[in-house]
Amino acid sequence: MGLVGGEEVLIPLQKQLEASFQKIGFQPEDRPFQPHLTLGRMKSNRGKENLVPRIEKHQDDELGNFQVERLVLLKSDLRPSGPIYTALREMKLGGNLTA
């Protein structure tokens, strides 16, 4: 899901995080940063042809505002049964984004 507003906070934050991660060995992304929220992931393409039109039907829907209070760095271990997420670090933030 794309975000409207908040870029003035998110983009500098992303640049700071990327620079910090680079110092400890993570390579920067090849693609430009696109602020978004991931609502779900698919394990396979099965059923994709039915799902995509249903999602596209709502691509211009506005879902409201929310307050961002913290950033959590998660480690994800992908398993056949599904991912296991472990919180590594947390940073308190402040901001208001429109989704």
N, C-alpha and C positions, 0 to 999 in steps of 0.2 A: 504494500500500500504506500503510495507516495504521500509526502507531507507538503502542506502549504504553510509557509511562514516558519520562522525559526532558523532559517539558513544562516543568518548573521551570527548565531551562536553555534550551530552544528558544524559548519564548515571549518572555522578556526579550531574547534575542539577536535575534529577528525584529523586535521593537520598536526596538531600537537601530539595526539595519540600515535599517529603513524610515525612521526619523528622519534618518539620515545621507544616504540616497538622496534624501529630500525636499529637503534643503538644496542638492542639486546639480540639482534640477529634475524628479526622478521623482515622479509622483503616487502616493499610497498606494493600496493595493488597496481596492476597495469591499466585498469579502467578508471575513469573519473568517478569520484564519490557522488553517489546519488542518495540523498537522505530518504529513508523509507522504513517501514515496519514490516517484518516478515510475519504473515498471519498463519502460515502453514507450509509444510513441505510434503512432496509426494515421493514415495519410495520407488515408484515406477511410473511409466507413462500410461499404464492401464487406466482407462476411464477419462483420460485427459481430454478427449474430443467432446465429452459431455460437460466437463467442468469448465473449460475455457470460456465458452459462450455465456455460461451462467455468471462467471466472474466479470467478464467484459460488460455485461448488462448494467453493472453497478460501478463502473470505473469513474463516473463523474459524481457519485454520491458523496455528500459531505457528512462525516460522522461525528463532528463536534470538536471541542477543545479538551485538552487535558494538561495537567501540570506535571512537568518532569522534575522529580525530586532527587533522583540518584541514578548513577551509572554503575552497572555491575558487569565486571569482566568474567565471562563464563568460559569454561573449558568444556568442549563437547566430545564425548567418546561415542562414536557411532557403532552401534551393535545391531545384529540382525533383528533383535527384538525392539529396537528403537534407540534413540540417543539417550545418553546419561549426561546430565549437565551438572557441573560442579562450579560453584561460585569461588573465584580466586581472589578478587579484590572488589571493593565497593567505594564509590566516591559520591558524596552528597552534592547535588546540583540544585539549580533553580532555573526555571524557564517555563514558557508556555508555548506549546505547539498546537497547530491545527491539523487534524487528520482528515 
